[in-house]
Amino acid sequence: MLTTTTKPRGTSDYFYQLDPSLDLLINFAKNLSRLNGYYEIVTPIFEHKELFVRSVGSTSDIVEKEMYEFVDKNNRPLVLRPEMTASVCRCIIENNLLMKMALPIKTFYIGPMFRYERPQSGRSRQFYQFGVECIGSNSYFDIVEIVIFALSFLQIFHYNEYVLKINNICGCETRKKWITALKKYFSKYKEKLSIDSQKRLDKNPLRILDDKIDGEKDFVKKAPKITNFATKDEIDYFKKITDIFDQQKIKYVIDDTLVRGLDYYCNFVFEIESTSSLLKGQPTLIGGGQYNTLLKKLGSESTNCVGFAIGLDRLIVALTNNEIFKKQKEMYLNVDVVIAPLESKFDSYALSISNCLKQNAISSLTKFGTNKLEKHFKYAQKQKAKFVIIFGEKEIKENVVLIKDQKTRQQEKIELKNIVSYLYNKLGWKK
Amino acid sequence: MLTTTTKPRGTSDYFYQLDPSLDLLINFAKNLSRLNGYYEIVTPIFEHKELFVRSVGSTSDIVEKEMYEFVDKNNRPLVLRPEMTASVCRCIIENNLLMKMALPIKTFYIGPMFRYERPQSGRSRQFYQFGVECIGSNSYFDIVEIVIFALSFLQIFHYNEYVLKINNICGCETRKKWITALKKYFSKYKEKLSIDSQKRLDKNPLRILDDKIDGEKDFVKKAPKITNFATKDEIDYFKKITDIFDQQKIKYVIDDTLVRGLDYYCNFVFEIESTSSLLKGQPTLIGGGQYNTLLKKLGSESTNCVGFAIGLDRLIVALTNNEIFKKQKEMYLNVDVVIAPLESKFDSYALSISNCLKQNAISSLTKFGTNKLEKHFKYAQKQKAKFVIIFGEKEIKENVVLIKDQKTRQQEKIELKNIVSYLYNKLGWKK
């Protein structure tokens, strides 16, 4: 393997001129965020390792097995961020934003995350996530609103092969009681559990519930439920949320095996799963929930928060056959004008026209150094140019150019000084 | 130091709601790229170390001292990318794009780069770069066009505190002869050179020329010039470019100490330096040039290429007092509507209105869980909302809302079914 001509295993190149899928989803995400009043946050690609140990949890798969770790030249342990919620909270605390901003703080992020996993369809070791965080909420309506936000990302594409799964994983105290009960219960069935699940028994028995194989076993399905340990407040709170879902006609399924893989979640959690065969084995498109104790755990005050994240690479797979997405991709490539000097000795003239167009917001491309008109037209076709501007000796003398409309195939002679207004008119723009 | 509440040294958080500078520059860069027919390329954050050793050069400061190195779990040496030109070329080769695309390939990138340097004003260890690459060019007009592209990024802001420096560093053969002559020449002055320069003498004597201290010494200024070794073709080629600059009225200075710090450059190189006191000691805003042998060095065929890169963090510093940039920043924060239910028991009603607005592309925010109208207005002010929609028991019964224009302070009673058309009209949008 030539390491100079191969990307690292589990990573991707996105060359938008050939496949603009990621850019399109990023633009949709930014537009939806704007509609919902969310502003972007950009944090470093790497963080102190301790941040994720404390937030995601030392016994989580992510922290135990999946982090890209390194040290800087002062031997400080750093990791490529495996997720962003912890980074957002670190930034909120470090910059004292709970004091500076109107609450709730509504912020979103888009960027690469890193997990050293076995590369699989729709999830690489470097993968792109879009996520939103609502920090300092004092109403369960913020939770409903964020679920609607998540759903709207699918509705743009009229994508309806999904199911919204929700669960009440209660507060820390209740979860502790439940985990104790689960440990006790599962230890009776230890020999029936997979090796992986046996390892989890002591450290993280919740993950036995959503294990792909063990989760299907009868005794796992019959394991104690968290609702047996929940307080009245916890049950009421969850009920209030589902009541609003009902009012707003949002369909959901309560799934009591839904526990999420990160320690910081509490109370209301949700996942949107694709039901399409395109994502078999990896159906989760969107995951999120509340994390009311995370800021406190990181050294700030207790603050109600809710958020979600979408794996964009997986969403691209889910949208493979989507007509709306396909159409968007087709429309992506285009340039207003290709400039075609009949001989390369007029390249300088072409450059001047090109500068003038760009100063008037008209995009233009020129293939310099050619004497062949058909090369310009081939180029214009490949670049999906709307117009081709042609000129040679004769046109330059007369102070005109020929402008060919690539759609109608019609060609007109236009005075040099009128090129911009002619094109504005043709493009339907206002001067 | 609490590692959970501090970002790693030399990195930054960008919270756009408070300071949107980076986002604004990214948007300008994307818009200029569109005008110039450049499409984005997104490559992994890390690459095989060997890629940069082979391209940037094993004796360059970047490769010798500044890379964040780590190994994956199979002990493959990886590094966080210190620059992007090598990654772009790797991607071009790996995906066989020289065959697939119309030439020249015009592509741009924006994203974080990583160099383990002493953090300094406008340059962090993680810093943001925008860069463009024109690959497979067969005309020197592409070089002029790319310099115009670079200049236009400053012209948007009417920024004119800069100087365009250019130089002819010729091809490999000529440079080899020159380097041999420089080694011979400088070894006569060895004891007059700084310790750093003495180390460079054998490996990279070019860097003595642009060393901040030694570069000012008389004997360094009198060192042999590359033009003494240049072929006629090399001199003619450079002359053709400066002739077009003259024709297009582009001002430049020929600086024969301009060598750039990366091995892959050849022939025409340029830098745009700020003359503002804001960037004292670190004046380079934009740097670029030709790299005609890089693709071959990485295993592909010899291909003429030219590109440039802009450090966005440093450009932000340069634009500190720029009026156009300031105005853009002021206009960044805004939301169309804040929805203000008079009592929190109407939050569900607010949610329905908010959903309807968003489905019609009107952005809206609601502060849920409050019974105080002044809180809604304070929130609307902080979020720079254009309109506030108010309703209580009475309005709900009558199927109306009150809409207050935050600019004119006027308030009107609007029927529920007319909210969207009323706002479209007020916002000057077409239905």
Chai-1 contact restraints between the chains, C-beta under 6 A:
chainA,res_idxA,chainB,res_idxB,connection_type,confidence,min_distance_angstrom,max_distance_angstrom,comment,restraint_id
A,T3,B,H48,contact,1.0,0.0,6.0,A-B,restraint_1
A,T3,B,E50,contact,1.0,0.0,6.0,A-B,restraint_2
A,T4,B,E50,contact,1.0,0.0,6.0,A-B,restraint_3
A,T4,B,L51,contact,1.0,0.0,6.0,A-B,restraint_4
A,T4,B,R54,contact,1.0,0.0,6.0,A-B,restraint_5
A,T4,B,L298,contact,1.0,0.0,6.0,A-B,restraint_6
A,T5,B,R90,contact,1.0,0.0,6.0,A-B,restraint_7
A,T5,B,I93,contact,1.0,0.0,6.0,A-B,restraint_8
A,T5,B,E94,contact,1.0,0.0,6.0,A-B,restraint_9
A,T5,B,G299,contact,1.0,0.0,6.0,A-B,restraint_10
A,K7,B,P44,contact,1.0,0.0,6.0,A-B,restraint_11
A,P8,B,L78,contact,1.0,0.0,6.0,A-B,restraint_12
A,T11,B,P44,contact,1.0,0.0,6.0,A-B,restraint_13
A,D13,B,T43,contact,1.0,0.0,6.0,A-B,restraint_14
A,D13,B,C91,contact,1.0,0.0,6.0,A-B,restraint_15
A,Y14,B,V42,contact,1.0,0.0,6.0,A-B,restraint_16
A,F15,B,I41,contact,1.0,0.0,6.0,A-B,restraint_17
A,Y16,B,Y39,contact,1.0,0.0,6.0,A-B,restraint_18
A,Y16,B,E40,contact,1.0,0.0,6.0,A-B,restraint_19
A,Q17,B,Y39,contact,1.0,0.0,6.0,A-B,restraint_20
A,R34,B,S363,contact,1.0,0.0,6.0,A-B,restraint_21
A,L35,B,K358,contact,1.0,0.0,6.0,A-B,restraint_22
A,L35,B,S363,contact,1.0,0.0,6.0,A-B,restraint_23
A,G37,B,V335,contact,1.0,0.0,6.0,A-B,restraint_24
A,G37,B,S363,contact,1.0,0.0,6.0,A-B,restraint_25
A,G37,B,L365,contact,1.0,0.0,6.0,A-B,restraint_26
A,Y39,B,Y16,contact,1.0,0.0,6.0,A-B,restraint_27
A,Y39,B,Q17,contact,1.0,0.0,6.0,A-B,restraint_28
A,E40,B,Y16,contact,1.0,0.0,6.0,A-B,restraint_29
A,I41,B,F15,contact,1.0,0.0,6.0,A-B,restraint_30
A,V42,B,Y14,contact,1.0,0.0,6.0,A-B,restraint_31
A,T43,B,D13,contact,1.0,0.0,6.0,A-B,restraint_32
A,P44,B,K7,contact,1.0,0.0,6.0,A-B,restraint_33
A,P44,B,T11,contact,1.0,0.0,6.0,A-B,restraint_34
A,P44,B,Q126,contact,1.0,0.0,6.0,A-B,restraint_35
A,I45,B,I45,contact,1.0,0.0,6.0,A-B,restraint_36
A,I45,B,P112,contact,1.0,0.0,6.0,A-B,restraint_37
A,H48,B,T3,contact,1.0,0.0,6.0,A-B,restraint_38
A,E50,B,T3,contact,1.0,0.0,6.0,A-B,restraint_39
A,E50,B,T4,contact,1.0,0.0,6.0,A-B,restraint_40
A,L51,B,T4,contact,1.0,0.0,6.0,A-B,restraint_41
A,R54,B,T4,contact,1.0,0.0,6.0,A-B,restraint_42
A,F70,B,F70,contact,1.0,0.0,6.0,A-B,restraint_43
A,L78,B,P8,contact,1.0,0.0,6.0,A-B,restraint_44
A,R90,B,T5,contact,1.0,0.0,6.0,A-B,restraint_45
A,C91,B,D13,contact,1.0,0.0,6.0,A-B,restraint_46
A,I93,B,T5,contact,1.0,0.0,6.0,A-B,restraint_47
A,E94,B,T5,contact,1.0,0.0,6.0,A-B,restraint_48
A,A102,B,Y379,contact,1.0,0.0,6.0,A-B,restraint_49
A,A102,B,K382,contact,1.0,0.0,6.0,A-B,restraint_50
A,P112,B,I45,contact,1.0,0.0,6.0,A-B,restraint_51
A,Q126,B,P44,contact,1.0,0.0,6.0,A-B,restraint_52
A,N138,B,G369,contact,1.0,0.0,6.0,A-B,restraint_53
A,S139,B,F368,contact,1.0,0.0,6.0,A-B,restraint_54
A,S139,B,G369,contact,1.0,0.0,6.0,A-B,restraint_55
A,F141,B,D347,contact,1.0,0.0,6.0,A-B,restraint_56
A,F141,B,F368,contact,1.0,0.0,6.0,A-B,restraint_57
A,D142,B,F368,contact,1.0,0.0,6.0,A-B,restraint_58
A,Q247,B,S348,contact,1.0,0.0,6.0,A-B,restraint_59
A,L298,B,T4,contact,1.0,0.0,6.0,A-B,restraint_60
A,G299,B,T5,contact,1.0,0.0,6.0,A-B,restraint_61
A,V335,B,G37,contact,1.0,0.0,6.0,A-B,restraint_62
A,D347,B,F141,contact,1.0,0.0,6.0,A-B,restraint_63
A,S348,B,Q247,contact,1.0,0.0,6.0,A-B,restraint_64
A,K358,B,L35,contact,1.0,0.0,6.0,A-B,restraint_65
A,S363,B,R34,contact,1.0,0.0,6.0,A-B,restraint_66
A,S363,B,L35,contact,1.0,0.0,6.0,A-B,restraint_67
A,S363,B,G37,contact,1.0,0.0,6.0,A-B,restraint_68
A,L365,B,G37,contact,1.0,0.0,6.0,A-B,restraint_69
A,F368,B,S139,contact,1.0,0.0,6.0,A-B,restraint_70
A,F368,B,F141,contact,1.0,0.0,6.0,A-B,restraint_71
A,F368,B,D142,contact,1.0,0.0,6.0,A-B,restraint_72
A,G369,B,N138,contact,1.0,0.0,6.0,A-B,restraint_73
A,G369,B,S139,contact,1.0,0.0,6.0,A-B,restraint_74
A,Y379,B,A102,contact,1.0,0.0,6.0,A-B,restraint_75
A,K382,B,A102,contact,1.0,0.0,6.0,A-B,restraint_76
